[in-house]
Amino acid sequence: MSSGINLYLILLAALVASASPGPATLAIAGTSMSHGRRAGLALASGVTAGSLCWSAMAAFGLGAVMLAHAWLFEAARYLGAGYLLYLAWKSARHALAPARPATVAAAGAPSGSRAFRRGLALHLTNPKAVLFFGSLYSIGIPRDASATDLLCIMAAVGAQGAVVFHGYALLFSSRRMTACYLRLRRVFEAVFAVAFAAAGIKILTTRVS
């Protein structure tokens, strides 16, 4: 790998971005607590796949092309905001629903493929991911970096993200967290609704120059 690439600094920046509370981590936590480990891990896999897609686009210059064409970025922005508001509506509806038996709702749990697609859609419609990976590759990596360098960085960032996202799924699908969710289901869903709505509104009202 080129000596001009500080992989540790790149991984630290990626770790902060992936582990920080946000729509992806909220969705993983909520799905893992309400529908169990299998659904949570599948959604985490979708988020990881979406992260790898944005990483590849940024590494090979497609992210810069997207940012250079405002309408593409605006389309992603509105899609992302719309999807987050949809998740807010679903969480609010669940918060207002009658109490269920004190078990994880396996019957209403999404299939593995559906949870994966939800995680993928959540990350592919997140315009903040475009900005993060775009800045990561444009600032943290020299212009003379080889294709091998880029692939190594993509693999390292992707592996780290997979550990973080799947770690969230394992943590929040534990018996203790599930029991806590079942006792305070309406509170959790209300918090998720507010958080998703706030993220969607923030994306809608933020202008990127």
TORKOL-4160 file (C-alpha; in steps of 0.2 Angstrom, whole numbers, padded with zeros to 4 digits, m for minus):
209
<pt num="1" X="0000" Y="0000" Z="0000"/>
<pt num="2" X="0006" Y="0018" Z="m0004"/>
<pt num="3" X="0015" Y="0026" Z="0010"/>
<pt num="4" X="0005" Y="0042" Z="0008"/>
<pt num="5" X="m0011" Y="0032" Z="0014"/>
<pt num="6" X="m0014" Y="0033" Z="0033"/>
<pt num="7" X="m0026" Y="0017" Z="0034"/>
<pt num="8" X="m0027" Y="0019" Z="0053"/>
<pt num="9" X="m0034" Y="0037" Z="0051"/>
<pt num="10" X="m0046" Y="0032" Z="0038"/>
<pt num="11" X="m0052" Y="0017" Z="0048"/>
<pt num="12" X="m0054" Y="0029" Z="0063"/>
<pt num="13" X="m0065" Y="0041" Z="0053"/>
<pt num="14" X="m0075" Y="0027" Z="0046"/>
<pt num="15" X="m0078" Y="0019" Z="0063"/>
<pt num="16" X="m0084" Y="0035" Z="0070"/>
<pt num="17" X="m0096" Y="0037" Z="0056"/>
<pt num="18" X="m0103" Y="0019" Z="0056"/>
<pt num="19" X="m0104" Y="0017" Z="0075"/>
<pt num="20" X="m0112" Y="0034" Z="0079"/>
<pt num="21" X="m0131" Y="0034" Z="0082"/>
<pt num="22" X="m0140" Y="0037" Z="0065"/>
<pt num="23" X="m0154" Y="0030" Z="0055"/>
<pt num="24" X="m0145" Y="0014" Z="0051"/>
<pt num="25" X="m0140" Y="0010" Z="0069"/>
<pt num="26" X="m0157" Y="0014" Z="0075"/>
<pt num="27" X="m0165" Y="0003" Z="0062"/>
<pt num="28" X="m0154" Y="m0011" Z="0066"/>
<pt num="29" X="m0157" Y="m0009" Z="0085"/>
<pt num="30" X="m0176" Y="m0008" Z="0083"/>
<pt num="31" X="m0177" Y="m0023" Z="0071"/>
<pt num="32" X="m0166" Y="m0033" Z="0082"/>
<pt num="33" X="m0176" Y="m0030" Z="0098"/>
<pt num="34" X="m0193" Y="m0031" Z="0090"/>
<pt num="35" X="m0190" Y="m0046" Z="0078"/>
<pt num="36" X="m0175" Y="m0055" Z="0084"/>
<pt num="37" X="m0157" Y="m0059" Z="0079"/>
<pt num="38" X="m0160" Y="m0066" Z="0062"/>
<pt num="39" X="m0170" Y="m0051" Z="0056"/>
<pt num="40" X="m0157" Y="m0039" Z="0064"/>
<pt num="41" X="m0142" Y="m0048" Z="0056"/>
<pt num="42" X="m0151" Y="m0048" Z="0039"/>
<pt num="43" X="m0154" Y="m0029" Z="0040"/>
<pt num="44" X="m0136" Y="m0026" Z="0046"/>
<pt num="45" X="m0130" Y="m0036" Z="0031"/>
<pt num="46" X="m0141" Y="m0024" Z="0019"/>
<pt num="47" X="m0133" Y="m0009" Z="0028"/>
<pt num="48" X="m0116" Y="m0016" Z="0025"/>
<pt num="49" X="m0119" Y="m0019" Z="0007"/>
<pt num="50" X="m0126" Y="m0002" Z="0004"/>
<pt num="51" X="m0110" Y="0005" Z="0013"/>
<pt num="52" X="m0099" Y="m0005" Z="0001"/>
<pt num="53" X="m0109" Y="0002" Z="m0014"/>
<pt num="54" X="m0106" Y="0020" Z="m0009"/>
<pt num="55" X="m0088" Y="0016" Z="m0005"/>
<pt num="56" X="m0085" Y="0008" Z="m0022"/>
<pt num="57" X="m0093" Y="0023" Z="m0030"/>
<pt num="58" X="m0083" Y="0036" Z="m0021"/>
<pt num="59" X="m0067" Y="0026" Z="m0023"/>
<pt num="60" X="m0069" Y="0026" Z="m0042"/>
<pt num="61" X="m0075" Y="0043" Z="m0044"/>
<pt num="62" X="m0094" Y="0040" Z="m0046"/>
<pt num="63" X="m0097" Y="0049" Z="m0030"/>
<pt num="64" X="m0089" Y="0065" Z="m0037"/>
<pt num="65" X="m0099" Y="0064" Z="m0053"/>
<pt num="66" X="m0115" Y="0062" Z="m0042"/>
<pt num="67" X="m0111" Y="0078" Z="m0032"/>
<pt num="68" X="m0106" Y="0087" Z="m0048"/>
<pt num="69" X="m0123" Y="0084" Z="m0055"/>
<pt num="70" X="m0135" Y="0092" Z="m0042"/>
<pt num="71" X="m0150" Y="0084" Z="m0048"/>
<pt num="72" X="m0143" Y="0066" Z="m0044"/>
<pt num="73" X="m0139" Y="0072" Z="m0027"/>
<pt num="74" X="m0156" Y="0080" Z="m0024"/>
<pt num="75" X="m0164" Y="0064" Z="m0030"/>
<pt num="76" X="m0155" Y="0054" Z="m0017"/>
<pt num="77" X="m0159" Y="0067" Z="m0004"/>
<pt num="78" X="m0177" Y="0067" Z="m0007"/>
<pt num="79" X="m0178" Y="0048" Z="m0008"/>
<pt num="80" X="m0168" Y="0046" Z="0008"/>
<pt num="81" X="m0179" Y="0059" Z="0017"/>
<pt num="82" X="m0195" Y="0051" Z="0011"/>
<pt num="83" X="m0189" Y="0034" Z="0016"/>
<pt num="84" X="m0184" Y="0040" Z="0034"/>
<pt num="85" X="m0201" Y="0048" Z="0036"/>
<pt num="86" X="m0209" Y="0032" Z="0030"/>
<pt num="87" X="m0200" Y="0023" Z="0044"/>
<pt num="88" X="m0205" Y="0036" Z="0056"/>
<pt num="89" X="m0223" Y="0033" Z="0052"/>
<pt num="90" X="m0221" Y="0015" Z="0054"/>
<pt num="91" X="m0213" Y="0017" Z="0071"/>
<pt num="92" X="m0227" Y="0029" Z="0076"/>
<pt num="93" X="m0240" Y="0017" Z="0071"/>
<pt num="94" X="m0232" Y="0003" Z="0081"/>
<pt num="95" X="m0231" Y="0014" Z="0096"/>
<pt num="96" X="m0249" Y="0018" Z="0095"/>
<pt num="97" X="m0254" Y="m0001" Z="0092"/>
<pt num="98" X="m0262" Y="m0011" Z="0107"/>
<pt num="99" X="m0250" Y="m0020" Z="0118"/>
<pt num="100" X="m0244" Y="m0037" Z="0111"/>
<pt num="101" X="m0240" Y="m0053" Z="0121"/>
<pt num="102" X="m0223" Y="m0052" Z="0130"/>
<pt num="103" X="m0214" Y="m0061" Z="0116"/>
<pt num="104" X="m0204" Y="m0056" Z="0101"/>
<pt num="105" X="m0216" Y="m0054" Z="0086"/>
<pt num="106" X="m0209" Y="m0068" Z="0076"/>
<pt num="107" X="m0225" Y="m0070" Z="0066"/>
<pt num="108" X="m0224" Y="m0052" Z="0060"/>
<pt num="109" X="m0205" Y="m0052" Z="0058"/>
<pt num="110" X="m0199" Y="m0048" Z="0040"/>
<pt num="111" X="m0190" Y="m0062" Z="0030"/>
<pt num="112" X="m0171" Y="m0062" Z="0029"/>
<pt num="113" X="m0172" Y="m0056" Z="0011"/>
<pt num="114" X="m0185" Y="m0042" Z="0015"/>
<pt num="115" X="m0174" Y="m0036" Z="0030"/>
<pt num="116" X="m0159" Y="m0036" Z="0019"/>
<pt num="117" X="m0168" Y="m0025" Z="0006"/>
<pt num="118" X="m0173" Y="m0013" Z="0019"/>
<pt num="119" X="m0156" Y="m0011" Z="0026"/>
<pt num="120" X="m0149" Y="m0009" Z="0008"/>
<pt num="121" X="m0162" Y="0004" Z="0004"/>
<pt num="122" X="m0159" Y="0013" Z="0020"/>
<pt num="123" X="m0141" Y="0016" Z="0016"/>
<pt num="124" X="m0142" Y="0018" Z="m0003"/>
<pt num="125" X="m0155" Y="0032" Z="0000"/>
<pt num="126" X="m0144" Y="0041" Z="0013"/>
<pt num="127" X="m0136" Y="0056" Z="0005"/>
<pt num="128" X="m0124" Y="0058" Z="0020"/>
<pt num="129" X="m0116" Y="0042" Z="0015"/>
<pt num="130" X="m0111" Y="0051" Z="m0002"/>
<pt num="131" X="m0104" Y="0065" Z="0007"/>
<pt num="132" X="m0094" Y="0054" Z="0020"/>
<pt num="133" X="m0086" Y="0042" Z="0007"/>
<pt num="134" X="m0083" Y="0056" Z="m0005"/>
<pt num="135" X="m0073" Y="0066" Z="0008"/>
<pt num="136" X="m0065" Y="0050" Z="0014"/>
<pt num="137" X="m0058" Y="0046" Z="m0003"/>
<pt num="138" X="m0055" Y="0064" Z="m0009"/>
<pt num="139" X="m0046" Y="0070" Z="0006"/>
<pt num="140" X="m0039" Y="0054" Z="0015"/>
<pt num="141" X="m0032" Y="0046" Z="m0001"/>
<pt num="142" X="m0019" Y="0053" Z="m0013"/>
<pt num="143" X="m0023" Y="0055" Z="m0031"/>
<pt num="144" X="m0009" Y="0043" Z="m0036"/>
<pt num="145" X="m0016" Y="0029" Z="m0026"/>
<pt num="146" X="m0017" Y="0013" Z="m0036"/>
<pt num="147" X="m0032" Y="0002" Z="m0039"/>
<pt num="148" X="m0025" Y="m0011" Z="m0027"/>
<pt num="149" X="m0024" Y="0003" Z="m0014"/>
<pt num="150" X="m0042" Y="0007" Z="m0016"/>
<pt num="151" X="m0048" Y="m0011" Z="m0016"/>
<pt num="152" X="m0038" Y="m0014" Z="0000"/>
<pt num="153" X="m0046" Y="0002" Z="0008"/>
<pt num="154" X="m0063" Y="m0003" Z="0003"/>
<pt num="155" X="m0060" Y="m0021" Z="0010"/>
<pt num="156" X="m0054" Y="m0014" Z="0027"/>
<pt num="157" X="m0068" Y="m0001" Z="0028"/>
<pt num="158" X="m0081" Y="m0013" Z="0023"/>
<pt num="159" X="m0075" Y="m0027" Z="0035"/>
<pt num="160" X="m0075" Y="m0014" Z="0049"/>
<pt num="161" X="m0092" Y="m0008" Z="0045"/>
<pt num="162" X="m0098" Y="m0026" Z="0045"/>
<pt num="163" X="m0092" Y="m0029" Z="0062"/>
<pt num="164" X="m0100" Y="m0013" Z="0069"/>
<pt num="165" X="m0117" Y="m0016" Z="0061"/>
<pt num="166" X="m0118" Y="m0034" Z="0065"/>
<pt num="167" X="m0111" Y="m0031" Z="0082"/>
<pt num="168" X="m0126" Y="m0019" Z="0085"/>
<pt num="169" X="m0138" Y="m0033" Z="0079"/>
<pt num="170" X="m0130" Y="m0045" Z="0091"/>
<pt num="171" X="m0130" Y="m0033" Z="0105"/>
<pt num="172" X="m0149" Y="m0027" Z="0103"/>
<pt num="173" X="m0155" Y="m0045" Z="0100"/>
<pt num="174" X="m0149" Y="m0051" Z="0117"/>
<pt num="175" X="m0162" Y="m0057" Z="0129"/>
<pt num="176" X="m0159" Y="m0042" Z="0141"/>
<pt num="177" X="m0162" Y="m0030" Z="0127"/>
<pt num="178" X="m0177" Y="m0039" Z="0120"/>
<pt num="179" X="m0185" Y="m0040" Z="0137"/>
<pt num="180" X="m0182" Y="m0022" Z="0140"/>
<pt num="181" X="m0190" Y="m0018" Z="0123"/>
<pt num="182" X="m0205" Y="m0029" Z="0127"/>
<pt num="183" X="m0208" Y="m0019" Z="0143"/>
<pt num="184" X="m0205" Y="m0002" Z="0135"/>
<pt num="185" X="m0211" Y="m0006" Z="0117"/>
<pt num="186" X="m0221" Y="0010" Z="0115"/>
<pt num="187" X="m0207" Y="0021" Z="0122"/>
<pt num="188" X="m0194" Y="0013" Z="0111"/>
<pt num="189" X="m0205" Y="0015" Z="0095"/>
<pt num="190" X="m0210" Y="0033" Z="0100"/>
<pt num="191" X="m0191" Y="0037" Z="0101"/>
<pt num="192" X="m0188" Y="0028" Z="0084"/>
<pt num="193" X="m0202" Y="0038" Z="0076"/>
<pt num="194" X="m0195" Y="0055" Z="0083"/>
<pt num="195" X="m0177" Y="0050" Z="0078"/>
<pt num="196" X="m0182" Y="0045" Z="0060"/>
<pt num="197" X="m0193" Y="0060" Z="0057"/>
<pt num="198" X="m0180" Y="0072" Z="0064"/>
<pt num="199" X="m0167" Y="0064" Z="0052"/>
<pt num="200" X="m0178" Y="0065" Z="0037"/>
<pt num="201" X="m0183" Y="0083" Z="0041"/>
<pt num="202" X="m0165" Y="0087" Z="0043"/>
<pt num="203" X="m0160" Y="0080" Z="0026"/>
<pt num="204" X="m0175" Y="0089" Z="0018"/>
<pt num="205" X="m0170" Y="0106" Z="0025"/>
<pt num="206" X="m0151" Y="0105" Z="0023"/>
<pt num="207" X="m0143" Y="0112" Z="0008"/>
<pt num="208" X="m0126" Y="0106" Z="0002"/>
<pt num="209" X="m0116" Y="0120" Z="m0007"/>
